[in-house]
Amino acid sequence: MKKVKWGVIGCGGIADRRMIPGMLNAENVELIAVMDTNYQ
């Protein structure tokens, strides 16, 4: 199966707690970029 490549813009609470962990657990998803206005 071909992977869906994602980038996340805005890494606030919902992205950090739900969206990114969900992507990392999915077999057909590849997280390739993360961007936020605040460097942490």
C-alpha positions, 0 to 999 in steps of 0.5 A, a space after each residue: 500500500 502506498 503511504 500518504 505523506 503528511 506535514 503538520 502546520 501548528 503543533 499546539 495541544 491537539 496536534 501534539 496529543 492526538 493528531 501526530 501520535 495517531 499518524 505515527 501509529 498508522 501503517 499507511 502514513 508518513 509524517 515528513 514535516 512539522 512546523 510551528 511559529 514557536 520554536 521549542 
